[in-house]
């Protein structure tokens, strides 16, 4: 039975392929394997939504991870991020693999805390944490075998202001491959390209430097497989979770709603009451209504949002109510409207300030490039693979992200049922 190793690069763009062909390890796979040039992410194209769809083969409305944050109604900001595998509705590719008697390993994958995998080290330490006790999030959510055997050696990579999840993940991946029999299914997720693009832009020279680093990381994994004698029996998959889009401006949507009488704050900017409230998904915004059953409020909000289509500074080109979002994108969540602009702007949900517009800064919401939009955004992601189950070919037409899980399941010799995606048969032997 062939094995499967997935090397996932956060924010990998379809446009990266041309440069990746020139790199030794990515280039080798691209020369000898199959390429799905463009993969459309699910909506919204946020990391946790996309990673969950990659593994479940379902859209956001079915697996339930509607945002990185656990959004709830009530005009609430700053919710905790999703973290536990049990928060996902439905089975993942690894769940199905375990039912087939296969061994499983997941490293730095979002929403995988406390998953019943053979080896698991979730992406669960908070994004902004710079302290020296990351283990308090990992004990009980990572598998004990990895914590007991490796945390004392590699936990330092997760500590302090220079913490690096990618260094930690790579150290674990190589140790697992050397110390154990290679798992039948192994997920290795890398984060740093996403950070580089957020800070510097989609096409900045630093993205090529980071892709070189990811190529070296993959090369170390391939050499480990070669030394173990399993390289030729492994299906190697390289994929992204979403692209990114360069942005020029940040719109403080709640301040705009405030200007038009949809919400009220006190002098400190704290929310007092609201008829409509914005939850940012970066390139997209979710609009929550105080009472979705109030037909007059629904109509007033819709008319206001529709009026922003012709506002030259905002230019909304997507205004969907909840039913339309579910029908068109399989998106279900605690919101009543979804909006997106045709301009390169990001939405921010803060409720305090003197202007509805903000400048780009290193702040998480106000960086040079971002994602979270619909599949119509300019940069899609990509997928390429080689191995015993792969037919070398190029698929030029875009395919949906929900097709990836059933495709990878087929590489392992089984099928996933009751999902939204279908296998990409053109690349399978």
N, C-alpha and C positions, 0 to 999 in steps of 0.2 A: 504494500500500500504506500503510495507516495506521501510525503510529508508536505506541510505548507508553512512557509515563513513569510509573514507580512511586515514590510518595512514602510511605515506610514510617516509621511512628512507633512506636518501642519503647514497649511497655506501654500502647498505646491501648486503651481499654475500650469495650465496647458502650454503657455508660451515658454516655459522652462525647458521643454523637451529638446529644442535645438541645441542649447548649450549642454544639456546633460549627455547628449550623444558624444560630445568631445571628452567626457570624463571616463576613466578606465573601467569603473565598475558599473555605473549606470549604463555606459555605452555598450558594454558587453551584453547586458540583458536586452537592450534595445536592438542590437544587431541580430541576436539569435532568438528573440521571443516575439511576443504579440504586444501591440500597442492599441489601446482605446484612447484616441487622441484627446477627446473632450468628454469629461464626465460632469453632468449637471448636478450640483449639490441640492439637497432638500432645502425647503424654505421654512424658517430662515436659515441662512448659511452660517450659523454659529457653530463653534467647535463641538460642543456637546451634542447638539442636535445631529450634526453630520456623522460623528463617530458612532452614535447609536444606530443611525440608519445604515451605515456601512455593515454593521454586524447583524442587524435584525432583518434587513431587506424590506423594511416598512417605512412609511412616511411618518412625520412627526405626530400627526393626530392619532396614530395607532400605538406608537411606542411610548408616547407621553412626555418625552423630553423636549419641551417646547422652547427652551431657552437655556443658556448656561445657568441662569438663576432660577430658583424655584418660585416663579411668579404666582402671586395670589391677588385676589381682588381687594379693594379698599384703598387704592392710592398709595400703596406701600413701595418704598424704594430700598435698594440695598439688601435684597433677600439673599440667604445663603445659596451657594451653588449646589447643583445636583452632585451626588457623590457615590451613592450606594447602588449596586447592581439591582437590588430589589425594587428600586424606583422605576425600572424599565418594565413596561408591559410587553409580554411576549418573550420568546426565546431568542438567544443570540446564536451566532454560528458556533461559538464554543460550547454552549449548552447542547446543541444538536450533536456536536462532535463527541462530547462525553457520553451521550446516549448511544453512540456508535462504538463505544469502548476505546476512544482515542484519548491520548493525554493532551493537556492544554496548558498554555502559558500566555499570560497577558502582562505586558510591562508598560506602565505609564499611559494606559488607556483610560479615558474619562468614563465616569459613571460605572466603575467596575469594583467599587469598594465592597469587601466581604463576598465577592463572587466565589462560587463553588468550582474554582478551577484548580488544577494541580499545582500551578505556580502563579501567583498573582501579586503584583505590586502596583496598586492603582495610582492614577493621577489624582491626588486627594489633598495634598498639603496646599493650603490657600495660596492663591496667585501672588498675593503681596507679602507673604510671610518672609521675614528676614531674620528670624530668631534662631535659636540653637537647640530646639526641642521638637523637630519635625516628627519624631517617632510617636508623639501623642495622637497624631492623626492616622498613623500606620498600624499601630498595635490593634489587632482585632479586625482590620480591614484588609491588610496584606496577609498572605498565607504565612503561617508560623515558620515553615521551612526556610523561606527567604529571609525573614527577619532574624532568625536565630543564626543562620549560616553566614549572612553577608552584611547585615546592617552595621556591625562593628567595623567592618572594613571600608564600606563605601558611604555610610550615612553622612560623613563629613561633606559630601558634595551637595547635600540639601540644607546646609547650615550657613547662616550669616548673609550679609548683603551681596556676596558674589555667588550665591547658591546656583547650581546648574543641574536641573533635572535631566538634561541630556547626558551629562557625564555620568550621573548615577545610573541611568537606564542602560547605557552602553557597558558599564562595568558589570552590572547584573547579567546582561545578555550573554557576554562572553564567558562569565563564570558558570552560568547555568549550562551552556553548551559544552564546556570542558568537564564539569563535575557530574553531570547527569547524562543519561541517554537523551538525545534530542527529542523534545516534545513533538507529537504528531502535528500540532497546530501551535504556532508561536507568533504572537503579535508584539512588535517593537515600535513604539511611537516616539517620534522626535519632534521637539517643539521650537527649536531656535529660529528656523526660517520665518515662522510666523512673527516672532518678536522683531526680527530685522526688518521685515516688510512694514509692520506697524510703525516703527520708528523712522524709517528712512524712505519708504515708498516701494511700490511694486517692482520697479525696474532699476533700482539703485545698484551701483557696482557691488555693494556689500552683499547683495543677494547671491551673486556668483561666488563670492568667497564662502558664503554659508553653504551653498550647494556643494562646493568642493569638500567642505568638512563632512557633510552628510555622505558624500561618495566614499570618503576614507572610512567612515563608520561602517557603512555597508561592506566595504572591502574587508574589514576586520572580521565581520560576521561570516562572509563567504570563505575566508581563509580558515576560520574555525571549522566550518562544515567540511571543507576539503580535508583538513587534518583528521577529522572524525570519520571520513569516508562516506558521508551522507549527501554531499553536494549534488551528485547526479540524480539522487532519488528525491530531491526537494523541489517543489514548486515555489519559486521566488516571486513575490508580488511587491511592487513598489506603487504606492498610491498616495493621493492627497485627500484632504477632507473638504477643502474649499479653496477658491482663489482669493484674491484681494483686489480692491479698487482704490486708486489714489483719490484723495478727497481734498477739496479746497476750503470748505467752510463747515462749521458746526452750528446746527440750528437747535436752540434751546426751546423745544416744542412746548414744554409746559409754560414757559414765559409767554409764548405766543397765545396759548390757550387762555392764560391769565388776562392778557390784553383784550381778549374778546369775550371776557366774562364767563369763561367755562370753569375757572377755579379761583380760589381765594387763599391767600397766605397771610401770616402775621408779619410784623416788621423784620423778623429774623429769617423770613423765607420758609417757615414751617407751614405745611399744608393745613388749612383750617377746614375747608370744604371743597367739593368739586362736583361738577356735572360731567366733565370729561378730563381724563388724566392720561399722560403719555408714559409708556414703558419703552425705553430704547432697546432696539436690537441692532444698533449701529447704523447700517445702511437702510434699515427698516424701522418703523415705529409701530407699536401696538397701542391703540387707543381704547381705554377702558371707560365705560359709562357708569355713572352713579346708579342708574336704574335702566337696564337694557329693555325693560318692559314699558318704559315711558316712550310712547310712539312720537310724541312731540319733541322730546329730547333727541331721539334717534334721528328724526328728520332734520332738526336744527344742526346737529353735529355733521350729518352727511352733507348738508348744503355748505357748511363752512369748509369742510375738507375739499369738497368739489371746487369751491372758489379758489383754492390754492393751486389748482391746475394752471390757472392763467396768471398767477402771481409770478412776475419775471424773476424774482430772487429765489423762489421755492420750487415752482414747476412740478408739482406732484403729477406723476403719470400712472400711479397705482393707488386706487382707493377701493378697498374691498371690505364688505361687511363680513361677519363671521361665517355665514353660510357660503358666501362666494369664496372665501379663503379655503374652506374645507373642500368645496367642489373643485377648485382649480389647482390647489397645491397640497391637499391632504393635511392641512394645517388646522389644528384645534387647540384652543387655549383660553385662558381667562381674559379675553379681550372682545371688543365689539367691532373694531375696524382695524385694518392694516393699511399702512401708507408707505409709499416709497417715491423718491424724486427721480426725475431723469437727469438731474444735475449731480455732480460729484460732491454731495454733502452728506454728513453724518448727523444723526439725531442724538440729542442729549436730553436727559430727563430732569435736570436740576430745576428747582423752583425759586431760586434766588438770583438776582442780577439786574443790571440796568439795561441790558440789550438782549435781544433775541438771538444775536449772533456772537460766536466765540472764535478766538484765534486758535490755530493748531499749536499744541503743547505736548510734552511727553506724557500728559495725563492719559490714562487708559482709554477714555472716551474721545480724545481730541488729538489723535496722532495723524501721521502723514498718509496712512492707508488703513483701510479696515474692510470688514466683510459683514455678513448678516443679512444680505439682501435676498432677492429672488434669483432663480436660475438665469434670469435675463441679464444679469450684470456682465460687464465686459470680459472678466477673467473667470473661466471655468477651471476645474481641476483636471487630473488625468490619472491613468492607470496603465501600468505595463508589467509584463510577467514573462518568465521562461521556466521551463521544466518539463518533466515527463508527460504532464497532462495538457501541455500548451501547444497549440498549433500556431507557428509563426505567421503573422498577418498584421495588417493595419486596419482598424475600424475607424473610418473617418467621420461617420455620423455620430452626433452626441448621444450618449447613453445616460440613463438615470443612475444616480448613486444607489438606489434600492436594488439595482441589478447586480451589485458586486457580491453580496452575501451568497445568493444562489449560485453565482459563477464559481466562487471559491469552494462552496460545498461540493459542487460537481468535481472539482479538482481532487477532492478527498474521497470521492466515490459514493456520495449520498446526495439526497435532494432535500430542500427545505420547502415545506408546504404552508399554506395559509399565510402567505406574505404578499407584498405588493410588487416585488421585482421578479424578473425572469432571467435565466442564465444567458450570458452573452455567448451563444453557441459558436459564433464565428472563430473564437480564439481557443476553443476546446477540441482536443483530439477525440 
